[in-house]
Amino acid sequence: MNQNNLEIITKNLGDVKKLLSDGKIKVCVIGIGRIGLPTAISFAKSGLGTIGVDINSNLVNMINSSNFPLKDEPGYEKIFDYVISKKLLSTTTEIEKAVPQCDVIILSLPTPIDDKCVPDYSALESVGKKLNQIMRPFSLIIVESTVEPGFIENEFIRIIEGTNHKFEAGKNFGIGVCPENANPGEIFHDFENLPRLVGAFDEHTSNIIMEIYHHVFPVELIKMPDCKSANAVKLTTNVFRYVNIAFVNELAILFEKLGIDVYKVLEAADKKYNFQTHFPGPGVGGPCLPVNSNQILNSARKINGDLLKIVALSKHINEGMTQHVVNLISNGLNECKKTIPDSTITILGVSYKPNVKDLQITPAEPLVKKLLESGAKIKIFDPYFTSVEIFGIKTEETLLDAISNADVAVIITAHDKFRDIDPTLFAIKMKSPVVIDCRGVIETNAAKKAGLIFRGIGRGRN
């Protein structure tokens, strides 16, 4: 790649537009996982030479061998093949070699929470320290990772500037954010349709980022006054969902006791113009909703520990759904005079969401842990994780292997494969036909007709 320094943040918008159209801006995407790789592919597809950087050498070797790793992300494999064949995209583990070649550095790094529910920004912080040593002057840094409002301004910029004062934001490097906004399994659709947020350290940098993202993505770009405002929008949208899921989880438990099917209620309520449907479940998984809720709670703690009580309560409710599922299992087993320690329990689905291969903060994990602690024997089947070890348990190769001679089957993930199951299969193959449906996969009448001992979150009983 061309190592001439374009000094991108010194350019006017007309020059930036021409450099983009000529394919002369070089891009480095650091972190090429679930979101970062599609991001790198998108930039490469737009004609910009792109280098992906990751510490996972197996992933890097896989990509450089033209083997697309995200088979559950429809829409990308052909584009991936194209950008690799045209040498528009390459990947490496050597950040020290990649960054100095590039004008724009995009950070798509994980920002998980630790065991004390405090945001862990160590990956970003580590890269920030490296950028101080290896970045070319007048480069542009764009943070796509989700962080709490103020982290960029109050902490990250100081890390990049360093104690050596080699860099100064707004003078010899630009920095801004464009928080990723995509749903695993639907990233291509979302990158092509969902608006993106842009915020930056200064107006000029913001305008350059807007120009670059207009070149790459055919979506509306919303300019925010600064980085923290853009990150606040990202957290607000996801925490909104988290709180509403908690509300529906509480409704589901109430409706169980009242003999009301929560799914029938939600279906009818959705007809009202200002109602937004959320669904109950065994817990809230994934790298966004639970993490973002803890991020915003962390921001509140720094200012006033009494703020955002509704989010803290929602966290308590959503995390408590694990015990509710255990209670449903116990109740179903009581009907056939069995207990959890005497039983073989099959977990159907360990992905945190349907039709993707992703275990991040899956609600299956705390449930399996509780059941093992209670003395149950656990079997696991997930079509995306066959014959591998998950939570210390070797997963089953087929659905029939998983449910044969089991006392209980618990549907945790609403994979399409599970929606296609004839409920009578459970009755035929299981030792005790106790089925716990956490996702509204099985119709209550169909369960009754099949002769199942059926329980579900927010569902009727038979």
C-alpha positions as CSV (number, residue, x, y, z in Angstrom):
1,M,0.0,0.0,0.0
2,N,1.0,3.6,-0.6
3,Q,2.7,4.9,2.5
4,N,2.6,8.6,1.5
5,N,1.0,10.6,4.3
6,L,-2.2,12.3,3.0
7,E,-2.6,14.2,6.3
8,I,-6.3,13.6,5.9
9,I,-7.5,15.9,8.6
10,T,-5.8,18.9,6.9
11,K,-7.8,18.4,3.7
12,N,-10.9,20.4,2.7
13,L,-14.1,18.5,1.9
14,G,-13.6,18.9,-1.8
15,D,-10.2,17.3,-1.6
16,V,-11.5,14.5,0.6
17,K,-14.3,13.7,-1.8
18,K,-11.8,13.5,-4.7
19,L,-9.4,11.3,-2.7
20,L,-12.4,9.0,-1.9
21,S,-13.5,8.8,-5.5
22,D,-9.9,8.0,-6.6
23,G,-9.6,5.3,-4.0
24,K,-6.5,7.0,-2.5
25,I,-7.5,7.0,1.2
26,K,-6.2,3.9,3.0
27,V,-8.2,2.5,5.9
28,C,-7.2,0.3,8.8
29,V,-10.0,-1.5,10.8
30,I,-8.7,-2.7,14.1
31,G,-10.9,-5.6,15.4
32,I,-12.4,-7.7,12.6
33,G,-15.0,-9.7,14.5
34,R,-18.7,-9.8,14.1
35,I,-19.0,-6.1,13.2
36,G,-15.5,-5.2,12.3
37,L,-15.1,-7.6,9.4
38,P,-18.3,-6.5,7.6
39,T,-17.1,-2.9,8.2
40,A,-13.8,-3.7,6.6
41,I,-15.5,-5.4,3.7
42,S,-17.8,-2.4,3.2
43,F,-14.9,0.0,3.1
44,A,-13.0,-2.2,0.7
45,K,-16.0,-2.7,-1.5
46,S,-16.2,1.1,-1.9
47,G,-12.8,1.1,-3.5
48,L,-10.7,2.0,-0.5
49,G,-7.7,-0.2,0.2
50,T,-8.4,-1.7,3.6
51,I,-6.3,-3.6,6.2
52,G,-8.0,-5.5,8.9
53,V,-6.1,-6.0,12.2
54,D,-6.9,-8.6,14.9
55,I,-5.0,-10.5,17.6
56,N,-6.8,-13.7,16.6
57,S,-4.2,-15.3,14.2
58,N,-6.6,-18.1,13.2
59,L,-9.2,-15.6,12.1
60,V,-6.5,-13.6,10.2
61,N,-5.2,-16.7,8.5
62,M,-8.7,-17.8,7.6
63,I,-9.5,-14.5,5.9
64,N,-6.2,-14.3,4.1
65,S,-6.9,-17.8,2.8
66,S,-10.2,-16.5,1.2
67,N,-12.3,-18.4,3.7
68,F,-15.2,-16.3,4.9
69,P,-15.7,-16.8,8.6
70,L,-19.2,-15.3,9.1
71,K,-21.4,-17.9,7.4
72,D,-24.4,-16.7,9.4
73,E,-24.2,-13.2,7.9
74,P,-26.1,-13.4,4.5
75,G,-25.1,-11.0,1.8
76,Y,-21.4,-10.7,2.5
77,E,-19.7,-13.8,1.2
78,K,-19.7,-12.8,-2.5
79,I,-18.5,-9.3,-1.6
80,F,-15.8,-10.8,0.6
81,D,-14.6,-13.0,-2.3
82,Y,-14.5,-9.9,-4.6
83,V,-12.5,-7.6,-2.3
84,I,-10.1,-10.4,-1.4
85,S,-9.6,-11.3,-5.1
86,K,-9.1,-7.6,-6.0
87,K,-6.6,-7.2,-3.1
88,L,-8.7,-4.4,-1.7
89,L,-8.8,-6.2,1.7
90,S,-6.0,-7.9,3.6
91,T,-5.6,-8.8,7.2
92,T,-2.8,-9.0,9.7
93,T,-2.0,-9.5,13.4
94,E,0.8,-6.8,13.2
95,I,-0.8,-3.5,14.1
96,E,2.6,-1.9,14.0
97,K,2.9,-2.5,10.3
98,A,-0.7,-1.8,9.4
99,V,-1.4,1.5,11.1
100,P,1.5,3.6,9.6
101,Q,0.2,2.7,6.1
102,C,-3.2,4.2,6.7
103,D,-4.9,7.5,6.8
104,V,-8.1,6.5,8.6
105,I,-8.1,4.1,11.6
106,I,-11.4,2.6,12.6
107,L,-11.7,0.9,16.0
108,S,-14.2,-1.9,16.2
109,L,-13.0,-3.5,19.5
110,P,-15.0,-5.3,22.2
111,T,-16.1,-3.3,25.2
112,P,-17.5,-5.9,27.6
113,I,-18.3,-5.7,31.3
114,D,-16.2,-7.3,34.0
115,D,-17.5,-9.6,36.8
116,K,-18.4,-6.5,38.8
117,C,-20.6,-5.1,36.0
118,V,-18.1,-2.3,35.2
119,P,-17.3,-1.5,31.6
120,D,-14.0,-3.0,30.5
121,Y,-12.3,-0.7,28.0
122,S,-8.9,-2.4,28.2
123,A,-8.9,-3.4,24.5
124,L,-9.5,0.3,23.4
125,E,-7.0,1.6,26.0
126,S,-4.3,-0.8,24.8
127,V,-4.8,0.2,21.2
128,G,-4.9,3.9,22.1
129,K,-1.4,3.6,23.8
130,K,-0.1,1.9,20.6
131,L,-1.5,4.5,18.4
132,N,0.5,7.1,20.3
133,Q,3.6,5.3,19.2
134,I,2.9,4.2,15.6
135,M,0.2,6.5,14.1
136,R,1.1,8.9,11.4
137,P,0.5,12.6,12.3
138,F,-2.7,14.1,10.9
139,S,-4.4,10.7,10.8
140,L,-8.1,10.3,11.5
141,I,-9.4,7.9,14.2
142,I,-13.0,6.8,14.2
143,V,-14.3,4.8,17.2
144,E,-17.2,2.4,16.2
145,S,-17.0,0.5,19.5
146,T,-19.9,1.3,21.9
147,V,-18.7,3.3,24.9
148,E,-20.4,5.3,27.6
149,P,-20.9,9.0,27.0
150,G,-17.7,11.0,27.9
151,F,-15.2,8.1,27.6
152,I,-13.8,9.5,24.4
153,E,-13.5,13.1,25.6
154,N,-12.4,12.4,29.2
155,E,-10.2,9.3,28.9
156,F,-9.5,8.0,25.4
157,I,-8.2,11.2,23.8
158,R,-5.7,11.6,26.7
159,I,-4.5,8.0,26.2
160,I,-3.8,8.7,22.5
161,E,-2.1,12.0,23.2
162,G,0.1,10.3,25.8
163,T,2.4,11.7,28.4
164,N,4.9,12.4,25.7
165,H,2.6,15.0,24.1
166,K,3.4,13.6,20.7
167,F,-0.2,14.2,19.6
168,E,-2.9,16.7,20.3
169,A,-6.5,16.1,19.3
170,G,-7.8,18.6,16.7
171,K,-4.2,19.7,15.8
172,N,-2.2,16.8,14.5
173,F,-4.8,14.0,14.7
174,G,-8.6,13.9,14.3
175,I,-10.9,11.7,16.4
176,G,-14.6,11.0,16.2
177,V,-17.2,8.3,16.6
178,C,-19.7,6.5,14.4
179,P,-21.2,3.9,16.8
180,E,-21.9,0.6,15.0
181,N,-25.6,0.0,14.5
182,A,-26.2,-3.5,13.3
183,N,-28.0,-6.7,14.4
184,P,-26.0,-9.9,14.2
185,G,-27.4,-12.1,11.4
186,E,-28.7,-9.0,9.6
187,I,-25.6,-6.8,9.3
188,F,-25.7,-6.5,5.5
189,H,-29.3,-5.3,5.7
190,D,-28.6,-2.9,8.5
191,F,-25.5,-1.4,6.9
192,E,-27.5,-0.7,3.8
193,N,-30.6,0.7,5.6
194,L,-30.1,2.0,9.2
195,P,-29.1,5.6,9.9
196,R,-25.7,6.1,11.4
197,L,-24.6,8.7,14.0
198,V,-21.5,10.8,13.7
199,G,-19.9,12.9,16.4
200,A,-16.3,14.3,16.6
201,F,-13.9,16.3,18.6
202,D,-14.4,19.3,16.3
203,E,-16.7,20.4,13.4
204,H,-14.1,19.9,10.7
205,T,-13.4,16.3,11.7
206,S,-17.1,15.6,11.9
207,N,-17.5,16.8,8.3
208,I,-14.7,14.6,7.1
209,I,-16.2,11.6,8.8
210,M,-19.6,12.4,7.2
211,E,-17.9,12.5,3.8
212,I,-16.2,9.2,4.3
213,Y,-19.2,7.4,5.5
214,H,-21.4,8.8,2.7
215,H,-18.9,7.3,0.3
216,V,-19.1,3.9,1.9
217,F,-22.7,3.5,3.2
218,P,-26.0,4.4,1.4
219,V,-27.7,5.5,4.6
220,E,-28.8,8.6,6.4
221,L,-26.0,10.1,8.5
222,I,-27.0,12.1,11.6
223,K,-24.5,14.6,12.8
224,M,-24.3,15.0,16.5
225,P,-22.7,17.9,18.4
226,D,-19.9,15.7,19.9
227,C,-18.8,12.2,20.6
228,K,-20.6,11.9,23.9
229,S,-23.9,12.8,22.3
230,A,-23.6,10.2,19.6
231,N,-22.7,7.5,22.1
232,A,-25.6,8.6,24.3
233,V,-28.0,8.0,21.4
234,K,-26.6,4.5,20.9
235,L,-27.0,3.6,24.6
236,T,-30.5,5.2,24.8
237,T,-31.9,3.0,22.0
238,N,-30.5,-0.2,23.4
239,V,-31.3,0.5,27.1
240,F,-34.9,1.4,25.9
241,R,-35.2,-2.1,24.6
242,Y,-33.7,-3.6,27.8
243,V,-36.1,-1.8,30.0
244,N,-39.1,-2.7,27.9
245,I,-38.1,-6.4,27.8
246,A,-38.0,-6.3,31.6
247,F,-41.6,-4.9,31.6
248,V,-42.8,-7.6,29.3
249,N,-41.0,-10.3,31.4
250,E,-42.9,-9.1,34.4
251,L,-46.2,-9.1,32.5
252,A,-45.4,-12.6,31.3
253,I,-45.1,-13.9,34.8
254,L,-48.3,-12.2,35.9
255,F,-50.2,-13.5,32.9
256,E,-49.0,-17.0,33.6
257,K,-50.7,-16.8,36.9
258,L,-53.9,-15.3,35.4
259,G,-54.1,-17.9,32.6
260,I,-53.4,-15.4,29.8
261,D,-51.1,-16.0,26.9
262,V,-48.8,-13.1,26.7
263,Y,-48.1,-13.6,23.0
264,K,-51.8,-13.2,22.2
265,V,-51.8,-10.0,24.3
266,L,-48.7,-8.6,22.5
267,E,-50.1,-9.5,19.1
268,A,-53.2,-7.5,19.7
269,A,-51.4,-4.6,21.4
270,D,-49.1,-4.3,18.4
271,K,-52.1,-3.1,16.4
272,K,-52.1,0.2,18.4
273,Y,-50.0,2.8,16.5
274,N,-47.8,3.9,19.4
275,F,-47.1,0.4,20.9
276,Q,-43.7,-1.2,20.2
277,T,-43.6,-4.9,20.8
278,H,-40.9,-6.5,22.9
279,F,-40.9,-10.2,23.8
280,P,-40.2,-12.1,27.1
281,G,-37.5,-14.6,27.4
282,P,-35.1,-16.5,29.7
283,G,-32.7,-13.5,30.0
284,V,-31.2,-10.8,27.8
285,G,-28.1,-11.9,26.0
286,G,-25.6,-10.5,23.4
287,P,-22.9,-7.9,23.5
288,C,-25.2,-4.9,23.3
289,L,-28.3,-4.7,25.5
290,P,-27.0,-6.0,28.8
291,V,-23.6,-4.4,28.3
292,N,-25.1,-1.0,27.3
293,S,-27.3,-1.1,30.3
294,N,-24.3,-1.6,32.6
295,Q,-22.5,1.1,30.8
296,I,-25.2,3.7,31.4
297,L,-25.5,2.6,35.0
298,N,-21.8,3.1,35.4
299,S,-22.2,6.6,34.0
300,A,-25.0,7.2,36.5
301,R,-22.9,5.9,39.4
302,K,-20.1,8.4,38.6
303,I,-22.5,11.3,38.9
304,N,-25.3,10.3,41.3
305,G,-25.8,6.7,42.4
306,D,-29.6,7.3,42.8
307,L,-30.1,7.9,39.0
308,L,-31.5,5.4,36.6
309,K,-33.3,3.3,39.2
310,I,-35.5,1.9,36.4
311,V,-32.5,0.5,34.6
312,A,-31.1,-1.1,37.7
313,L,-34.5,-2.7,38.4
314,S,-34.8,-3.9,34.8
315,K,-31.4,-5.6,35.2
316,H,-32.7,-7.3,38.4
317,I,-35.8,-8.5,36.6
318,N,-34.1,-9.7,33.4
319,E,-31.3,-11.5,35.3
320,G,-34.0,-13.1,37.5
321,M,-35.6,-14.9,34.6
322,T,-33.1,-17.7,34.9
323,Q,-34.6,-18.7,38.2
324,H,-38.1,-18.4,36.7
325,V,-37.2,-20.9,34.1
326,V,-35.9,-23.2,36.8
327,N,-39.2,-22.8,38.6
328,L,-41.1,-23.7,35.4
329,I,-38.9,-26.8,35.0
330,S,-39.5,-27.9,38.6
331,N,-43.3,-27.3,38.2
332,G,-43.5,-29.4,35.1
333,L,-41.5,-32.2,36.6
334,N,-43.8,-32.2,39.7
335,E,-46.6,-33.2,37.4
336,C,-44.8,-36.4,36.6
337,K,-43.5,-36.8,40.2
338,K,-39.9,-36.1,39.4
339,T,-37.4,-33.5,40.6
340,I,-34.5,-31.7,38.9
341,P,-31.8,-33.8,40.6
342,D,-33.4,-37.0,39.2
343,S,-33.8,-35.7,35.7
344,T,-32.0,-35.4,32.3
345,I,-32.7,-31.9,31.0
346,T,-32.0,-31.0,27.3
347,I,-31.2,-27.4,26.5
348,L,-32.3,-26.5,23.0
349,G,-30.3,-23.5,21.8
350,V,-27.3,-21.8,23.3
351,S,-26.9,-18.9,20.9
352,Y,-28.1,-15.7,22.5
353,K,-30.3,-15.0,19.5
354,P,-31.9,-17.0,16.7
355,N,-30.1,-18.2,13.6
356,V,-26.6,-17.0,14.5
357,K,-23.5,-18.7,15.9
358,D,-22.9,-16.5,18.9
359,L,-22.6,-17.3,22.6
360,Q,-22.0,-13.8,23.9
361,I,-23.7,-13.4,27.3
362,T,-26.2,-16.1,26.3
363,P,-29.0,-16.7,28.8
364,A,-28.3,-20.5,28.4
365,E,-25.2,-20.3,30.4
366,P,-26.5,-19.2,33.8
367,L,-29.4,-21.7,33.4
368,V,-27.1,-24.6,32.7
369,K,-25.0,-23.6,35.7
370,K,-28.0,-23.5,38.0
371,L,-29.3,-26.9,36.8
372,L,-25.9,-28.5,37.2
373,E,-25.6,-27.1,40.7
374,S,-29.0,-28.7,41.4
375,G,-27.8,-32.1,40.3
376,A,-29.4,-32.4,36.9
377,K,-27.8,-34.2,34.0
378,I,-27.6,-31.8,31.0
379,K,-27.7,-32.4,27.3
380,I,-27.3,-29.6,24.8
381,F,-28.3,-29.2,21.2
382,D,-27.9,-26.2,19.0
383,P,-27.6,-26.5,15.2
384,Y,-24.8,-23.9,15.2
385,F,-22.8,-25.8,17.8
386,T,-22.9,-29.5,17.1
387,S,-20.4,-32.0,18.7
388,V,-18.3,-29.3,20.4
389,E,-17.8,-28.5,24.1
390,I,-20.0,-25.8,25.5
391,F,-20.0,-24.9,29.2
392,G,-18.0,-28.0,29.8
393,I,-20.6,-30.2,28.1
394,K,-20.2,-32.0,24.7
395,T,-23.1,-30.9,22.6
396,E,-25.3,-33.4,20.8
397,E,-25.0,-34.0,17.0
398,T,-28.7,-34.2,16.3
399,L,-32.0,-33.0,17.8
400,L,-33.1,-36.7,18.2
401,D,-30.0,-37.5,20.1
402,A,-30.6,-34.5,22.4
403,I,-34.3,-35.3,23.3
404,S,-34.2,-39.1,23.3
405,N,-34.8,-40.3,26.9
406,A,-34.7,-36.8,28.3
407,D,-37.1,-35.8,31.0
408,V,-37.3,-32.1,30.1
409,A,-36.6,-30.1,26.9
410,V,-36.1,-26.4,27.4
411,I,-36.2,-24.1,24.3
412,I,-33.8,-21.2,25.0
413,T,-33.2,-20.0,21.4
414,A,-35.9,-19.6,18.8
415,H,-33.8,-21.0,15.9
416,D,-35.9,-21.7,12.8
417,K,-35.0,-25.4,13.1
418,F,-36.9,-25.5,16.4
419,R,-39.9,-23.8,15.0
420,D,-40.2,-26.6,12.5
421,I,-40.4,-29.3,15.2
422,D,-43.6,-31.3,15.4
423,P,-44.5,-31.3,19.1
424,T,-45.5,-35.0,18.9
425,L,-41.7,-35.7,18.4
426,F,-41.1,-34.7,22.0
427,A,-43.9,-37.0,23.2
428,I,-42.5,-40.0,21.2
429,K,-38.8,-39.6,22.0
430,M,-38.7,-38.2,25.6
431,K,-38.8,-40.2,28.8
432,S,-41.1,-37.6,30.4
433,P,-42.7,-35.2,27.9
434,V,-42.0,-32.0,29.8
435,V,-41.3,-29.1,27.5
436,I,-40.5,-25.6,28.7
437,D,-40.8,-23.0,25.9
438,C,-39.0,-19.8,26.7
439,R,-39.5,-18.2,23.3
440,G,-43.1,-18.8,22.2
441,V,-42.0,-21.4,19.6
442,I,-44.8,-23.9,20.3
443,E,-48.5,-23.2,20.2
444,T,-50.2,-24.1,23.4
445,N,-53.0,-26.0,21.6
446,A,-50.4,-28.0,19.6
447,A,-48.6,-28.9,22.8
448,K,-51.8,-30.0,24.4
449,K,-52.8,-32.1,21.4
450,A,-49.4,-33.8,21.5
451,G,-49.9,-34.7,25.1
452,L,-47.0,-32.7,26.4
453,I,-46.6,-31.4,30.0
454,F,-46.1,-27.9,28.7
455,R,-44.9,-24.7,30.4
456,G,-43.8,-21.5,28.8
457,I,-42.8,-18.0,29.8
458,G,-46.1,-16.1,29.7
459,R,-48.0,-19.1,28.4
460,G,-51.0,-21.2,29.5
461,R,-50.7,-24.6,31.1
462,N,-52.3,-27.9,30.2
